Amino acid sequence: MPHIHVKYQEQKAVIAIPSGEVLEGELKPNRLKLVEAWIEIHQDELVADWDLASQGQSVFPIEPLR
């Protein structure tokens, strides 16, 4: 399942793309909303990078959450 790993201060989570479902760990609700918005904005890029990574290829950088 396509996912990203998120780390914020001491919190860590694995979040599904594109749904934003937390698969592991937890984030504060306000941080999770920011990550969900970021996933929505960068959904196509994230899925493309997931496809590349799953084939052992290098991924393209994506603008980080600020």
mmCIF file of the N, C-alpha and C atoms, coordinates in Angstrom:
data_MODEL
# 
_entry.id   MODEL 
# 
loop_
_atom_site.group_PDB 
_atom_site.id 
_atom_site.type_symbol 
_atom_site.label_atom_id 
_atom_site.label_alt_id 
_atom_site.label_comp_id 
_atom_site.label_asym_id 
_atom_site.label_entity_id 
_atom_site.label_seq_id 
_atom_site.pdbx_PDB_ins_code 
_atom_site.Cartn_x 
_atom_site.Cartn_y 
_atom_site.Cartn_z 
_atom_site.occupancy 
_atom_site.B_iso_or_equiv 
_atom_site.pdbx_formal_charge 
_atom_site.auth_seq_id 
_atom_site.auth_comp_id 
_atom_site.auth_asym_id 
_atom_site.auth_atom_id 
_atom_site.pdbx_PDB_model_num 
ATOM 1   N N  . MET A 1 1  ? 0.847  -1.178 0.000  1.00 0.00 ? 1  MET A N  1 
ATOM 2   C CA . MET A 1 1  ? 0.000  0.000  0.000  1.00 0.00 ? 1  MET A CA 1 
ATOM 3   C C  . MET A 1 1  ? 0.893  1.242  0.000  1.00 0.00 ? 1  MET A C  1 
ATOM 4   N N  . PRO A 1 2  ? 0.662  2.168  -0.918 1.00 0.00 ? 2  PRO A N  1 
ATOM 5   C CA . PRO A 1 2  ? 1.459  3.397  -0.947 1.00 0.00 ? 2  PRO A CA 1 
ATOM 6   C C  . PRO A 1 2  ? 1.295  4.173  0.359  1.00 0.00 ? 2  PRO A C  1 
ATOM 7   N N  . HIS A 1 3  ? 2.433  4.641  0.906  1.00 0.00 ? 3  HIS A N  1 
ATOM 8   C CA . HIS A 1 3  ? 2.393  5.376  2.161  1.00 0.00 ? 3  HIS A CA 1 
ATOM 9   C C  . HIS A 1 3  ? 3.622  6.272  2.288  1.00 0.00 ? 3  HIS A C  1 
ATOM 10  N N  . ILE A 1 4  ? 3.557  7.168  3.260  1.00 0.00 ? 4  ILE A N  1 
ATOM 11  C CA . ILE A 1 4  ? 4.704  8.007  3.589  1.00 0.00 ? 4  ILE A CA 1 
ATOM 12  C C  . ILE A 1 4  ? 4.980  7.867  5.085  1.00 0.00 ? 4  ILE A C  1 
ATOM 13  N N  . HIS A 1 5  ? 6.208  8.149  5.457  1.00 0.00 ? 5  HIS A N  1 
ATOM 14  C CA . HIS A 1 5  ? 6.609  8.166  6.863  1.00 0.00 ? 5  HIS A CA 1 
ATOM 15  C C  . HIS A 1 5  ? 6.739  9.624  7.274  1.00 0.00 ? 5  HIS A C  1 
ATOM 16  N N  . VAL A 1 6  ? 6.083  9.973  8.365  1.00 0.00 ? 6  VAL A N  1 
ATOM 17  C CA . VAL A 1 6  ? 6.065  11.357 8.840  1.00 0.00 ? 6  VAL A CA 1 
ATOM 18  C C  . VAL A 1 6  ? 6.664  11.407 10.232 1.00 0.00 ? 6  VAL A C  1 
ATOM 19  N N  . LYS A 1 7  ? 7.541  12.397 10.448 1.00 0.00 ? 7  LYS A N  1 
ATOM 20  C CA . LYS A 1 7  ? 8.114  12.590 11.773 1.00 0.00 ? 7  LYS A CA 1 
ATOM 21  C C  . LYS A 1 7  ? 7.944  14.056 12.137 1.00 0.00 ? 7  LYS A C  1 
ATOM 22  N N  . TYR A 1 8  ? 7.370  14.323 13.310 1.00 0.00 ? 8  TYR A N  1 
ATOM 23  C CA . TYR A 1 8  ? 7.208  15.670 13.817 1.00 0.00 ? 8  TYR A CA 1 
ATOM 24  C C  . TYR A 1 8  ? 7.575  15.655 15.292 1.00 0.00 ? 8  TYR A C  1 
ATOM 25  N N  . GLN A 1 9  ? 8.649  16.359 15.621 1.00 0.00 ? 9  GLN A N  1 
ATOM 26  C CA . GLN A 1 9  ? 9.186  16.347 16.980 1.00 0.00 ? 9  GLN A CA 1 
ATOM 27  C C  . GLN A 1 9  ? 9.348  14.900 17.427 1.00 0.00 ? 9  GLN A C  1 
ATOM 28  N N  . GLU A 1 10 ? 8.670  14.483 18.475 1.00 0.00 ? 10 GLU A N  1 
ATOM 29  C CA . GLU A 1 10 ? 8.819  13.108 18.976 1.00 0.00 ? 10 GLU A CA 1 
ATOM 30  C C  . GLU A 1 10 ? 7.792  12.142 18.381 1.00 0.00 ? 10 GLU A C  1 
ATOM 31  N N  . GLN A 1 11 ? 6.895  12.646 17.553 1.00 0.00 ? 11 GLN A N  1 
ATOM 32  C CA . GLN A 1 11 ? 5.840  11.797 17.006 1.00 0.00 ? 11 GLN A CA 1 
ATOM 33  C C  . GLN A 1 11 ? 6.237  11.258 15.632 1.00 0.00 ? 11 GLN A C  1 
ATOM 34  N N  . LYS A 1 12 ? 5.815  10.033 15.368 1.00 0.00 ? 12 LYS A N  1 
ATOM 35  C CA . LYS A 1 12 ? 6.060  9.395  14.075 1.00 0.00 ? 12 LYS A CA 1 
ATOM 36  C C  . LYS A 1 12 ? 4.787  8.704  13.632 1.00 0.00 ? 12 LYS A C  1 
ATOM 37  N N  . ALA A 1 13 ? 4.563  8.693  12.330 1.00 0.00 ? 13 ALA A N  1 
ATOM 38  C CA . ALA A 1 13 ? 3.386  8.015  11.791 1.00 0.00 ? 13 ALA A CA 1 
ATOM 39  C C  . ALA A 1 13 ? 3.674  7.543  10.375 1.00 0.00 ? 13 ALA A C  1 
ATOM 40  N N  . VAL A 1 14 ? 2.979  6.496  9.990  1.00 0.00 ? 14 VAL A N  1 
ATOM 41  C CA . VAL A 1 14 ? 2.978  6.014  8.614  1.00 0.00 ? 14 VAL A CA 1 
ATOM 42  C C  . VAL A 1 14 ? 1.578  6.312  8.098  1.00 0.00 ? 14 VAL A C  1 
ATOM 43  N N  . ILE A 1 15 ? 1.517  7.058  7.005  1.00 0.00 ? 15 ILE A N  1 
ATOM 44  C CA . ILE A 1 15 ? 0.235  7.534  6.496  1.00 0.00 ? 15 ILE A CA 1 
ATOM 45  C C  . ILE A 1 15 ? 0.042  7.083  5.058  1.00 0.00 ? 15 ILE A C  1 
ATOM 46  N N  . ALA A 1 16 ? -1.134 6.525  4.781  1.00 0.00 ? 16 ALA A N  1 
ATOM 47  C CA . ALA A 1 16 ? -1.450 6.024  3.442  1.00 0.00 ? 16 ALA A CA 1 
ATOM 48  C C  . ALA A 1 16 ? -1.633 7.188  2.470  1.00 0.00 ? 16 ALA A C  1 
ATOM 49  N N  . ILE A 1 17 ? -1.189 6.961  1.235  1.00 0.00 ? 17 ILE A N  1 
ATOM 50  C CA . ILE A 1 17 ? -1.483 7.919  0.171  1.00 0.00 ? 17 ILE A CA 1 
ATOM 51  C C  . ILE A 1 17 ? -2.352 7.198  -0.852 1.00 0.00 ? 17 ILE A C  1 
ATOM 52  N N  . PRO A 1 18 ? -3.381 7.812  -1.314 1.00 0.00 ? 18 PRO A N  1 
ATOM 53  C CA . PRO A 1 18 ? -3.775 9.201  -1.142 1.00 0.00 ? 18 PRO A CA 1 
ATOM 54  C C  . PRO A 1 18 ? -4.784 9.443  -0.024 1.00 0.00 ? 18 PRO A C  1 
ATOM 55  N N  . SER A 1 19 ? -5.219 8.411  0.704  1.00 0.00 ? 19 SER A N  1 
ATOM 56  C CA . SER A 1 19 ? -6.339 8.568  1.648  1.00 0.00 ? 19 SER A CA 1 
ATOM 57  C C  . SER A 1 19 ? -6.019 9.394  2.887  1.00 0.00 ? 19 SER A C  1 
ATOM 58  N N  . GLY A 1 20 ? -4.744 9.419  3.312  1.00 0.00 ? 20 GLY A N  1 
ATOM 59  C CA . GLY A 1 20 ? -4.379 10.127 4.531  1.00 0.00 ? 20 GLY A CA 1 
ATOM 60  C C  . GLY A 1 20 ? -4.640 9.319  5.789  1.00 0.00 ? 20 GLY A C  1 
ATOM 61  N N  . GLU A 1 21 ? -5.026 8.053  5.641  1.00 0.00 ? 21 GLU A N  1 
ATOM 62  C CA . GLU A 1 21 ? -5.289 7.186  6.794  1.00 0.00 ? 21 GLU A CA 1 
ATOM 63  C C  . GLU A 1 21 ? -3.993 6.893  7.545  1.00 0.00 ? 21 GLU A C  1 
ATOM 64  N N  . VAL A 1 22 ? -4.035 7.011  8.871  1.00 0.00 ? 22 VAL A N  1 
ATOM 65  C CA . VAL A 1 22 ? -2.869 6.686  9.696  1.00 0.00 ? 22 VAL A CA 1 
ATOM 66  C C  . VAL A 1 22 ? -2.796 5.169  9.818  1.00 0.00 ? 22 VAL A C  1 
ATOM 67  N N  . LEU A 1 23 ? -1.706 4.601  9.309  1.00 0.00 ? 23 LEU A N  1 
ATOM 68  C CA . LEU A 1 23 ? -1.523 3.152  9.340  1.00 0.00 ? 23 LEU A CA 1 
ATOM 69  C C  . LEU A 1 23 ? -0.785 2.694  10.585 1.00 0.00 ? 23 LEU A C  1 
ATOM 70  N N  . GLU A 1 24 ? 0.116  3.558  11.073 1.00 0.00 ? 24 GLU A N  1 
ATOM 71  C CA . GLU A 1 24 ? 0.918  3.260  12.265 1.00 0.00 ? 24 GLU A CA 1 
ATOM 72  C C  . GLU A 1 24 ? 1.245  4.558  12.950 1.00 0.00 ? 24 GLU A C  1 
ATOM 73  N N  . GLY A 1 25 ? 1.418  4.514  14.259 1.00 0.00 ? 25 GLY A N  1 
ATOM 74  C CA . GLY A 1 25 ? 1.830  5.686  15.003 1.00 0.00 ? 25 GLY A CA 1 
ATOM 75  C C  . GLY A 1 25 ? 0.705  6.700  15.156 1.00 0.00 ? 25 GLY A C  1 
ATOM 76  N N  . GLU A 1 26 ? 1.100  7.928  15.481 1.00 0.00 ? 26 GLU A N  1 
ATOM 77  C CA . GLU A 1 26 ? 0.105  8.982  15.640 1.00 0.00 ? 26 GLU A CA 1 
ATOM 78  C C  . GLU A 1 26 ? 0.748  10.354 15.508 1.00 0.00 ? 26 GLU A C  1 
ATOM 79  N N  . LEU A 1 27 ? -0.069 11.317 15.162 1.00 0.00 ? 27 LEU A N  1 
ATOM 80  C CA . LEU A 1 27 ? 0.313  12.724 15.112 1.00 0.00 ? 27 LEU A CA 1 
ATOM 81  C C  . LEU A 1 27 ? -0.766 13.521 15.812 1.00 0.00 ? 27 LEU A C  1 
ATOM 82  N N  . LYS A 1 28 ? -0.396 14.660 16.349 1.00 0.00 ? 28 LYS A N  1 
ATOM 83  C CA . LYS A 1 28 ? -1.400 15.550 16.933 1.00 0.00 ? 28 LYS A CA 1 
ATOM 84  C C  . LYS A 1 28 ? -2.399 15.903 15.840 1.00 0.00 ? 28 LYS A C  1 
ATOM 85  N N  . PRO A 1 29 ? -3.674 16.032 16.200 1.00 0.00 ? 29 PRO A N  1 
ATOM 86  C CA . PRO A 1 29 ? -4.713 16.285 15.193 1.00 0.00 ? 29 PRO A CA 1 
ATOM 87  C C  . PRO A 1 29 ? -4.433 17.484 14.284 1.00 0.00 ? 29 PRO A C  1 
ATOM 88  N N  . ASN A 1 30 ? -3.902 18.574 14.836 1.00 0.00 ? 30 ASN A N  1 
ATOM 89  C CA . ASN A 1 30 ? -3.628 19.739 13.984 1.00 0.00 ? 30 ASN A CA 1 
ATOM 90  C C  . ASN A 1 30 ? -2.492 19.457 13.001 1.00 0.00 ? 30 ASN A C  1 
ATOM 91  N N  . ARG A 1 31 ? -1.525 18.669 13.392 1.00 0.00 ? 31 ARG A N  1 
ATOM 92  C CA . ARG A 1 31 ? -0.422 18.297 12.485 1.00 0.00 ? 31 ARG A CA 1 
ATOM 93  C C  . ARG A 1 31 ? -0.911 17.311 11.433 1.00 0.00 ? 31 ARG A C  1 
ATOM 94  N N  . LEU A 1 32 ? -1.780 16.400 11.837 1.00 0.00 ? 32 LEU A N  1 
ATOM 95  C CA . LEU A 1 32 ? -2.317 15.435 10.889 1.00 0.00 ? 32 LEU A CA 1 
ATOM 96  C C  . LEU A 1 32 ? -3.106 16.149 9.795  1.00 0.00 ? 32 LEU A C  1 
ATOM 97  N N  . LYS A 1 33 ? -3.869 17.175 10.157 1.00 0.00 ? 33 LYS A N  1 
ATOM 98  C CA . LYS A 1 33 ? -4.625 17.937 9.155  1.00 0.00 ? 33 LYS A CA 1 
ATOM 99  C C  . LYS A 1 33 ? -3.685 18.609 8.154  1.00 0.00 ? 33 LYS A C  1 
ATOM 100 N N  . LEU A 1 34 ? -2.553 19.123 8.621  1.00 0.00 ? 34 LEU A N  1 
ATOM 101 C CA . LEU A 1 34 ? -1.570 19.721 7.712  1.00 0.00 ? 34 LEU A CA 1 
ATOM 102 C C  . LEU A 1 34 ? -0.998 18.681 6.753  1.00 0.00 ? 34 LEU A C  1 
ATOM 103 N N  . VAL A 1 35 ? -0.672 17.510 7.293  1.00 0.00 ? 35 VAL A N  1 
ATOM 104 C CA . VAL A 1 35 ? -0.126 16.437 6.455  1.00 0.00 ? 35 VAL A CA 1 
ATOM 105 C C  . VAL A 1 35 ? -1.166 15.982 5.433  1.00 0.00 ? 35 VAL A C  1 
ATOM 106 N N  . GLU A 1 36 ? -2.411 15.853 5.858  1.00 0.00 ? 36 GLU A N  1 
ATOM 107 C CA . GLU A 1 36 ? -3.475 15.449 4.925  1.00 0.00 ? 36 GLU A CA 1 
ATOM 108 C C  . GLU A 1 36 ? -3.615 16.464 3.792  1.00 0.00 ? 36 GLU A C  1 
ATOM 109 N N  . ALA A 1 37 ? -3.536 17.757 4.118  1.00 0.00 ? 37 ALA A N  1 
ATOM 110 C CA . ALA A 1 37 ? -3.617 18.798 3.086  1.00 0.00 ? 37 ALA A CA 1 
ATOM 111 C C  . ALA A 1 37 ? -2.416 18.706 2.151  1.00 0.00 ? 37 ALA A C  1 
ATOM 112 N N  . TRP A 1 38 ? -1.239 18.472 2.706  1.00 0.00 ? 38 TRP A N  1 
ATOM 113 C CA . TRP A 1 38 ? -0.019 18.347 1.894  1.00 0.00 ? 38 TRP A CA 1 
ATOM 114 C C  . TRP A 1 38 ? -0.135 17.150 0.954  1.00 0.00 ? 38 TRP A C  1 
ATOM 115 N N  . ILE A 1 39 ? -0.653 16.024 1.477  1.00 0.00 ? 39 ILE A N  1 
ATOM 116 C CA . ILE A 1 39 ? -0.846 14.829 0.638  1.00 0.00 ? 39 ILE A CA 1 
ATOM 117 C C  . ILE A 1 39 ? -1.800 15.151 -0.508 1.00 0.00 ? 39 ILE A C  1 
ATOM 118 N N  . GLU A 1 40 ? -2.874 15.855 -0.221 1.00 0.00 ? 40 GLU A N  1 
ATOM 119 C CA . GLU A 1 40 ? -3.840 16.196 -1.272 1.00 0.00 ? 40 GLU A CA 1 
ATOM 120 C C  . GLU A 1 40 ? -3.196 17.060 -2.353 1.00 0.00 ? 40 GLU A C  1 
ATOM 121 N N  . ILE A 1 41 ? -2.405 18.032 -1.939 1.00 0.00 ? 41 ILE A N  1 
ATOM 122 C CA . ILE A 1 41 ? -1.738 18.929 -2.892 1.00 0.00 ? 41 ILE A CA 1 
ATOM 123 C C  . ILE A 1 41 ? -0.735 18.167 -3.752 1.00 0.00 ? 41 ILE A C  1 
ATOM 124 N N  . HIS A 1 42 ? -0.005 17.238 -3.154 1.00 0.00 ? 42 HIS A N  1 
ATOM 125 C CA . HIS A 1 42 ? 1.092  16.549 -3.842 1.00 0.00 ? 42 HIS A CA 1 
ATOM 126 C C  . HIS A 1 42 ? 0.756  15.100 -4.192 1.00 0.00 ? 42 HIS A C  1 
ATOM 127 N N  . GLN A 1 43 ? -0.525 14.773 -4.238 1.00 0.00 ? 43 GLN A N  1 
ATOM 128 C CA . GLN A 1 43 ? -0.952 13.389 -4.438 1.00 0.00 ? 43 GLN A CA 1 
ATOM 129 C C  . GLN A 1 43 ? -0.324 12.741 -5.669 1.00 0.00 ? 43 GLN A C  1 
ATOM 130 N N  . ASP A 1 44 ? -0.376 13.400 -6.807 1.00 0.00 ? 44 ASP A N  1 
ATOM 131 C CA . ASP A 1 44 ? 0.166  12.803 -8.033 1.00 0.00 ? 44 ASP A CA 1 
ATOM 132 C C  . ASP A 1 44 ? 1.668  12.558 -7.915 1.00 0.00 ? 44 ASP A C  1 
ATOM 133 N N  . GLU A 1 45 ? 2.376  13.520 -7.344 1.00 0.00 ? 45 GLU A N  1 
ATOM 134 C CA . GLU A 1 45 ? 3.822  13.371 -7.169 1.00 0.00 ? 45 GLU A CA 1 
ATOM 135 C C  . GLU A 1 45 ? 4.145  12.230 -6.202 1.00 0.00 ? 45 GLU A C  1 
ATOM 136 N N  . LEU A 1 46 ? 3.395  12.139 -5.121 1.00 0.00 ? 46 LEU A N  1 
ATOM 137 C CA . LEU A 1 46 ? 3.626  11.090 -4.131 1.00 0.00 ? 46 LEU A CA 1 
ATOM 138 C C  . LEU A 1 46 ? 3.390  9.706  -4.716 1.00 0.00 ? 46 LEU A C  1 
ATOM 139 N N  . VAL A 1 47 ? 2.330  9.548  -5.469 1.00 0.00 ? 47 VAL A N  1 
ATOM 140 C CA . VAL A 1 47 ? 2.033  8.254  -6.077 1.00 0.00 ? 47 VAL A CA 1 
ATOM 141 C C  . VAL A 1 47 ? 3.110  7.902  -7.114 1.00 0.00 ? 47 VAL A C  1 
ATOM 142 N N  . ALA A 1 48 ? 3.541  8.884  -7.892 1.00 0.00 ? 48 ALA A N  1 
ATOM 143 C CA . ALA A 1 48 ? 4.599  8.644  -8.882 1.00 0.00 ? 48 ALA A CA 1 
ATOM 144 C C  . ALA A 1 48 ? 5.894  8.234  -8.183 1.00 0.00 ? 48 ALA A C  1 
ATOM 145 N N  . ASP A 1 49 ? 6.252  8.929  -7.098 1.00 0.00 ? 49 ASP A N  1 
ATOM 146 C CA . ASP A 1 49 ? 7.459  8.576  -6.352 1.00 0.00 ? 49 ASP A CA 1 
ATOM 147 C C  . ASP A 1 49 ? 7.324  7.192  -5.711 1.00 0.00 ? 49 ASP A C  1 
ATOM 148 N N  . TRP A 1 50 ? 6.135  6.871  -5.218 1.00 0.00 ? 50 TRP A N  1 
ATOM 149 C CA . TRP A 1 50 ? 5.921  5.545  -4.640 1.00 0.00 ? 50 TRP A CA 1 
ATOM 150 C C  . TRP A 1 50 ? 6.163  4.469  -5.699 1.00 0.00 ? 50 TRP A C  1 
ATOM 151 N N  . ASP A 1 51 ? 5.653  4.685  -6.903 1.00 0.00 ? 51 ASP A N  1 
ATOM 152 C CA . ASP A 1 51 ? 5.857  3.723  -7.988 1.00 0.00 ? 51 ASP A CA 1 
ATOM 153 C C  . ASP A 1 51 ? 7.340  3.560  -8.292 1.00 0.00 ? 51 ASP A C  1 
ATOM 154 N N  . LEU A 1 52 ? 8.063  4.663  -8.352 1.00 0.00 ? 52 LEU A N  1 
ATOM 155 C CA . LEU A 1 52 ? 9.505  4.600  -8.611 1.00 0.00 ? 52 LEU A CA 1 
ATOM 156 C C  . LEU A 1 52 ? 10.231 3.850  -7.494 1.00 0.00 ? 52 LEU A C  1 
ATOM 157 N N  . ALA A 1 53 ? 9.934  4.223  -6.248 1.00 0.00 ? 53 ALA A N  1 
ATOM 158 C CA . ALA A 1 53 ? 10.609 3.609  -5.100 1.00 0.00 ? 53 ALA A CA 1 
ATOM 159 C C  . ALA A 1 53 ? 10.326 2.107  -5.033 1.00 0.00 ? 53 ALA A C  1 
ATOM 160 N N  . SER A 1 54 ? 9.101  1.705  -5.336 1.00 0.00 ? 54 SER A N  1 
ATOM 161 C CA . SER A 1 54 ? 8.757  0.283  -5.268 1.00 0.00 ? 54 SER A CA 1 
ATOM 162 C C  . SER A 1 54 ? 9.461  -0.533 -6.351 1.00 0.00 ? 54 SER A C  1 
ATOM 163 N N  . GLN A 1 55 ? 9.978  0.172  -7.383 1.00 0.00 ? 55 GLN A N  1 
ATOM 164 C CA . GLN A 1 55 ? 10.742 -0.489 -8.445 1.00 0.00 ? 55 GLN A CA 1 
ATOM 165 C C  . GLN A 1 55 ? 12.243 -0.331 -8.232 1.00 0.00 ? 55 GLN A C  1 
ATOM 166 N N  . GLY A 1 56 ? 12.621 0.232  -7.065 1.00 0.00 ? 56 GLY A N  1 
ATOM 167 C CA . GLY A 1 56 ? 14.036 0.397  -6.735 1.00 0.00 ? 56 GLY A CA 1 
ATOM 168 C C  . GLY A 1 56 ? 14.694 1.572  -7.432 1.00 0.00 ? 56 GLY A C  1 
ATOM 169 N N  . GLN A 1 57 ? 13.901 2.474  -7.969 1.00 0.00 ? 57 GLN A N  1 
ATOM 170 C CA . GLN A 1 57 ? 14.449 3.632  -8.666 1.00 0.00 ? 57 GLN A CA 1 
ATOM 171 C C  . GLN A 1 57 ? 14.501 4.846  -7.745 1.00 0.00 ? 57 GLN A C  1 
ATOM 172 N N  . SER A 1 58 ? 15.283 5.836  -8.142 1.00 0.00 ? 58 SER A N  1 
ATOM 173 C CA . SER A 1 58 ? 15.378 7.075  -7.381 1.00 0.00 ? 58 SER A CA 1 
ATOM 174 C C  . SER A 1 58 ? 14.076 7.863  -7.505 1.00 0.00 ? 58 SER A C  1 
ATOM 175 N N  . VAL A 1 59 ? 13.716 8.547  -6.438 1.00 0.00 ? 59 VAL A N  1 
ATOM 176 C CA . VAL A 1 59 ? 12.488 9.345  -6.433 1.00 0.00 ? 59 VAL A CA 1 
ATOM 177 C C  . VAL A 1 59 ? 12.824 10.812 -6.687 1.00 0.00 ? 59 VAL A C  1 
ATOM 178 N N  . PHE A 1 60 ? 11.799 11.568 -7.086 1.00 0.00 ? 60 PHE A N  1 
ATOM 179 C CA . PHE A 1 60 ? 11.955 12.996 -7.310 1.00 0.00 ? 60 PHE A CA 1 
ATOM 180 C C  . PHE A 1 60 ? 11.642 13.746 -6.023 1.00 0.00 ? 60 PHE A C  1 
ATOM 181 N N  . PRO A 1 61 ? 12.390 14.825 -5.730 1.00 0.00 ? 61 PRO A N  1 
ATOM 182 C CA . PRO A 1 61 ? 12.085 15.605 -4.524 1.00 0.00 ? 61 PRO A CA 1 
ATOM 183 C C  . PRO A 1 61 ? 10.715 16.260 -4.626 1.00 0.00 ? 61 PRO A C  1 
ATOM 184 N N  . ILE A 1 62 ? 10.044 16.353 -3.497 1.00 0.00 ? 62 ILE A N  1 
ATOM 185 C CA . ILE A 1 62 ? 8.738  17.012 -3.390 1.00 0.00 ? 62 ILE A CA 1 
ATOM 186 C C  . ILE A 1 62 ? 8.868  18.123 -2.369 1.00 0.00 ? 62 ILE A C  1 
ATOM 187 N N  . GLU A 1 63 ? 8.288  19.273 -2.672 1.00 0.00 ? 63 GLU A N  1 
ATOM 188 C CA . GLU A 1 63 ? 8.341  20.407 -1.761 1.00 0.00 ? 63 GLU A CA 1 
ATOM 189 C C  . GLU A 1 63 ? 7.865  19.968 -0.377 1.00 0.00 ? 63 GLU A C  1 
ATOM 190 N N  . PRO A 1 64 ? 8.675  20.183 0.673  1.00 0.00 ? 64 PRO A N  1 
ATOM 191 C CA . PRO A 1 64 ? 8.274  19.741 2.010  1.00 0.00 ? 64 PRO A CA 1 
ATOM 192 C C  . PRO A 1 64 ? 7.165  20.586 2.601  1.00 0.00 ? 64 PRO A C  1 
ATOM 193 N N  . LEU A 1 65 ? 6.567  20.062 3.643  1.00 0.00 ? 65 LEU A N  1 
ATOM 194 C CA . LEU A 1 65 ? 5.550  20.780 4.396  1.00 0.00 ? 65 LEU A CA 1 
ATOM 195 C C  . LEU A 1 65 ? 6.237  21.857 5.224  1.00 0.00 ? 65 LEU A C  1 
ATOM 196 N N  . ARG A 1 66 ? 5.728  23.080 5.130  1.00 0.00 ? 66 ARG A N  1 
ATOM 197 C CA . ARG A 1 66 ? 6.352  24.181 5.888  1.00 0.00 ? 66 ARG A CA 1 
ATOM 198 C C  . ARG A 1 66 ? 5.329  24.841 6.757  1.00 0.00 ? 66 ARG A C  1 
# 
